[in-house]
Amino acid sequence: MRSSPVRLLLVAVLATLVSLVTTADAAVGSWQLKSREAQEVSGAWHIYAKIELPKAPLTAHQTMRFVFTKTMVYERSLIDGHAEPVINRQSLTGQSPSTESLDVNFSDATGKIFKGTNFDFGLTRVRGYEAGEYSVELRTSDNTIIGGKQTLILKGDNPVVDRRSMAFNAKDPKVKKIEGYDAGSNQAMNDSNELPANNNAGAPGEVTPTGTATGFVPKEGLQETEEEKIKTKPGGCGCETVGARSPASALVLFLPIAAAGVVSYRRRRRA
């Protein structure tokens, strides 16, 4: 049975793709962690790695990007029933990766360049790292992936998180537990409708006035000034105007009477 041309073409394409993928993987090299676990020392972790390139680079110093993605955090929690913190391993997903761009040297002391090198660097809490597990990926400066992903475990003591439930002081005799949703007969003392009698007059906490209170208006403000005094007319028949009668006004009233007397006196002498 003869194979169709279409089938032969598909086989050739698949073989070419497999060859290209294999060549690409071999071209980017490989890398690995010397130890998958690192112990924290003074807030930092020391990481050791071995990097192998397909061939020696043109320059000794190459920029490599270590990409860390947190997959699990080791939380130290205070929980009910335990006096000491317990370790709670929390699995994480969808975390934003942290990138460390580092200068890797592929030469020795004489300046000779090699295709492989041993490299070490440090991770600190200041940079946002904490005890837990990370997925690590190595890339070149142009974002080409080298080798496969590695799993790194950072050991240490993370800050303690208090996850205990709130505890009320049940030993206090003034506080009672309410049983049921409608309180019933076992209601707390604070829910009583009766008010306590005030038998302790002057007890602590009660305010008692002492001393002499100062008036709101000062003493000077209560004294009447000259401008505020109201003039009143003196007692009399009510035919006088406001104010006392002066001697000049009395003389004016007496002049017509005196004139009438003089005229009457002259008429009698003529008669």
Wavefront OBJ file of the C-alpha trace (Angstrom):
o trace
v 0.000 0.000 0.000
v 1.478 3.251 -1.142
v 1.445 6.315 1.169
v -0.342 9.381 -0.087
v 1.699 12.534 -0.807
v -0.252 14.460 1.827
v 0.709 11.998 4.555
v 4.353 12.140 3.557
v 4.247 15.926 3.674
v 2.781 15.936 7.197
v 5.457 13.546 8.443
v 8.176 15.747 6.998
v 6.739 18.884 8.626
v 6.488 17.215 12.045
v 10.056 15.948 11.807
v 11.258 19.441 10.969
v 9.401 20.979 13.924
v 10.817 18.422 16.353
v 14.309 19.073 15.041
v 13.893 22.836 15.434
v 12.589 22.547 19.003
v 15.431 20.224 19.994
v 18.010 22.531 18.430
v 16.508 25.587 20.164
v 16.580 23.862 23.560
v 20.202 22.895 23.044
v 21.095 26.400 21.885
v 19.950 28.208 25.035
v 21.901 25.991 27.421
v 20.923 24.905 30.926
v 21.207 25.862 34.559
v 20.514 24.411 37.997
v 20.554 25.337 41.668
v 23.328 23.726 43.672
v 20.914 23.485 46.593
v 17.124 23.754 46.417
v 16.981 24.968 50.015
v 18.511 28.071 51.592
v 18.543 29.027 55.272
v 17.967 32.628 56.281
v 20.926 34.400 57.868
v 20.450 37.962 59.154
v 17.440 38.573 56.944
v 19.010 37.205 53.735
v 19.368 33.945 51.784
v 22.513 32.968 49.831
v 21.748 31.257 46.499
v 24.255 29.185 44.466
v 23.682 28.316 40.796
v 25.563 26.702 37.891
v 24.947 28.085 34.386
v 25.942 26.360 31.098
v 25.686 28.088 27.704
v 25.985 26.312 24.321
v 29.232 28.178 23.694
v 31.365 30.832 25.310
v 29.838 34.322 24.999
v 31.617 37.095 23.146
v 32.003 39.153 26.328
v 32.805 37.852 29.775
v 30.002 39.662 31.592
v 26.431 38.807 30.639
v 23.214 40.175 32.147
v 21.031 37.357 33.448
v 17.501 37.709 34.806
v 16.391 35.441 37.652
v 12.583 35.464 37.780
v 11.043 34.369 41.122
v 7.346 33.479 41.436
v 6.054 32.761 44.954
v 4.060 29.511 45.081
v 3.801 28.927 48.843
v 4.328 31.020 51.975
v 5.189 29.694 55.441
v 2.972 31.711 57.768
v 3.637 31.680 61.518
v 0.270 32.080 63.235
v -1.009 32.389 66.788
v -4.188 30.310 67.027
v -6.519 29.240 69.814
v -5.206 26.422 71.985
v -1.524 27.000 71.191
v 0.833 29.132 73.243
v 3.512 29.166 70.540
v 3.156 30.118 66.852
v 2.379 27.289 64.441
v 3.544 27.010 60.823
v 0.759 27.323 58.269
v 1.772 26.513 54.682
v -0.431 28.526 52.345
v -0.439 27.700 48.645
v -0.500 30.742 46.351
v -1.584 31.252 42.753
v -1.464 34.180 40.374
v 1.407 35.941 42.139
v 3.343 38.682 40.361
v 6.932 37.556 39.719
v 9.975 39.332 41.138
v 12.944 39.808 38.812
v 16.592 40.078 39.817
v 18.798 41.351 36.962
v 22.377 40.338 37.753
v 25.742 40.616 36.033
v 27.183 37.100 35.568
v 30.925 36.680 34.857
v 31.949 33.818 32.539
v 35.720 34.460 32.760
v 38.425 33.490 35.231
v 41.157 35.607 36.827
v 43.261 35.476 33.655
v 40.425 36.842 31.513
v 39.709 33.608 29.643
v 36.007 33.251 28.796
v 34.187 29.959 29.362
v 30.740 28.748 28.359
v 29.877 27.749 31.938
v 30.235 29.409 35.327
v 29.323 29.089 38.991
v 27.353 32.033 40.294
v 26.036 33.057 43.706
v 23.890 35.955 44.901
v 21.673 36.982 47.814
v 17.939 37.568 48.392
v 16.743 39.839 51.199
v 13.478 40.590 52.973
v 13.956 44.234 52.057
v 13.387 43.185 48.451
v 10.094 41.530 49.418
v 11.215 37.910 49.856
v 10.033 35.777 52.774
v 10.192 32.193 53.953
v 8.350 29.967 51.501
v 8.641 28.238 48.141
v 9.441 29.870 44.795
v 9.507 28.846 41.161
v 12.707 30.228 39.585
v 13.308 30.834 35.894
v 16.530 32.043 34.216
v 16.439 34.340 31.184
v 18.934 36.324 29.151
v 18.809 40.087 28.683
v 16.701 39.618 25.513
v 14.195 37.494 27.493
v 15.380 34.135 26.126
v 14.658 31.314 28.579
v 17.660 29.219 29.643
v 16.954 25.650 30.706
v 13.889 24.835 32.780
v 12.271 26.108 35.963
v 13.754 25.290 39.359
v 12.019 25.091 42.752
v 13.658 27.026 45.586
v 12.732 26.793 49.281
v 13.635 29.735 51.510
v 13.711 28.698 55.161
v 13.289 31.133 58.039
v 10.900 32.655 60.555
v 8.332 35.003 59.082
v 6.643 37.636 61.299
v 3.938 36.191 63.555
v 0.301 36.739 62.546
v -2.341 36.719 65.315
v -5.348 34.693 64.123
v -6.890 33.960 67.518
v -10.606 34.579 67.991
v -11.709 37.398 70.307
v -11.983 36.244 73.936
v -14.367 37.912 76.417
v -13.674 38.035 80.146
v -16.035 35.332 81.379
v -14.708 35.555 84.958
v -16.254 38.974 85.497
v -19.436 38.402 87.625
v -21.063 41.483 86.079
v -21.040 39.915 82.629
v -23.220 36.900 81.962
v -23.598 34.828 78.865
v -26.880 35.316 77.002
v -28.475 32.020 76.041
v -30.914 32.035 73.139
v -31.768 34.702 70.658
v -34.473 36.405 72.745
v -32.411 36.608 75.948
v -35.189 34.959 77.992
v -34.720 34.780 81.730
v -30.926 34.553 81.503
v -30.358 38.080 80.313
v -27.299 40.048 81.209
v -27.280 42.467 84.091
v -26.827 45.374 81.697
v -30.193 44.567 80.025
v -32.263 45.111 83.197
v -35.017 47.744 82.940
v -34.696 48.741 86.596
v -32.426 51.625 87.459
v -30.226 51.260 90.569
v -31.108 53.451 93.537
v -28.796 56.339 94.272
v -28.002 55.560 97.918
v -24.433 56.735 97.868
v -24.714 60.517 97.780
v -21.338 62.016 97.285
v -19.896 58.736 96.120
v -16.795 58.693 93.934
v -17.576 59.928 90.462
v -20.386 62.264 91.617
v -19.758 65.995 91.109
v -20.442 68.306 94.094
v -20.279 72.120 93.645
v -17.724 73.895 95.845
v -16.677 77.530 96.324
v -18.473 80.697 95.197
v -19.548 81.066 91.627
v -18.519 84.235 89.808
v -21.312 86.286 88.275
v -21.669 86.322 84.549
v -21.778 90.181 84.469
v -18.958 91.959 86.376
v -19.764 94.347 89.220
v -18.728 97.369 87.159
v -21.345 96.522 84.557
v -24.175 96.833 87.093
v -23.360 100.473 88.044
v -25.453 103.167 86.335
v -23.524 105.744 84.315
v -24.376 109.446 83.905
v -25.622 108.879 80.370
v -27.984 106.139 81.542
v -29.689 108.311 84.224
v -33.275 109.392 83.273
v -34.404 112.859 84.315
v -37.880 112.937 85.995
v -40.103 115.980 86.644
v -40.701 117.005 90.264
v -44.073 116.672 91.925
v -46.605 119.549 91.383
v -49.882 120.500 89.706
v -48.848 119.213 86.408
v -48.933 122.544 84.588
v -45.240 123.025 84.437
v -42.952 121.746 81.797
v -40.122 119.371 82.464
v -37.470 120.972 84.600
v -37.501 123.335 87.608
v -39.008 126.960 87.420
v -36.333 129.605 87.146
v -36.612 133.186 88.786
v -36.642 134.809 85.332
v -39.811 133.009 84.332
v -41.570 134.131 87.571
v -40.623 137.776 86.882
v -42.096 137.628 83.374
v -45.431 136.464 84.784
v -45.452 139.290 87.390
v -44.923 142.150 84.857
v -48.498 142.223 83.383
v -49.996 142.283 86.898
v -47.771 145.185 87.934
v -48.626 147.104 84.750
v -52.349 146.642 85.348
v -51.954 147.990 88.928
v -50.119 151.105 87.717
v -52.805 151.871 85.124
v -55.576 151.471 87.725
v -53.740 153.740 90.142
v -53.405 156.561 87.569
v -57.103 156.416 86.668
v -58.142 156.866 90.305
v -55.931 159.929 90.739
v -57.426 161.532 87.636
v -60.892 160.972 88.897
l 1 2 3 4 5 6 7 8 9 10 11 12 13 14 15 16 17 18 19 20 21 22 23 24 25 26 27 28 29 30 31 32 33 34 35 36 37 38 39 40 41 42 43 44 45 46 47 48 49 50 51 52 53 54 55 56 57 58 59 60 61 62 63 64 65 66 67 68 69 70 71 72 73 74 75 76 77 78 79 80 81 82 83 84 85 86 87 88 89 90 91 92 93 94 95 96 97 98 99 100 101 102 103 104 105 106 107 108 109 110 111 112 113 114 115 116 117 118 119 120 121 122 123 124 125 126 127 128 129 130 131 132 133 134 135 136 137 138 139 140 141 142 143 144 145 146 147 148 149 150 151 152 153 154 155 156 157 158 159 160 161 162 163 164 165 166 167 168 169 170 171 172 173 174 175 176 177 178 179 180 181 182 183 184 185 186 187 188 189 190 191 192 193 194 195 196 197 198 199 200 201 202 203 204 205 206 207 208 209 210 211 212 213 214 215 216 217 218 219 220 221 222 223 224 225 226 227 228 229 230 231 232 233 234 235 236 237 238 239 240 241 242 243 244 245 246 247 248 249 250 251 252 253 254 255 256 257 258 259 260 261 262 263 264 265 266 267 268 269 270 271
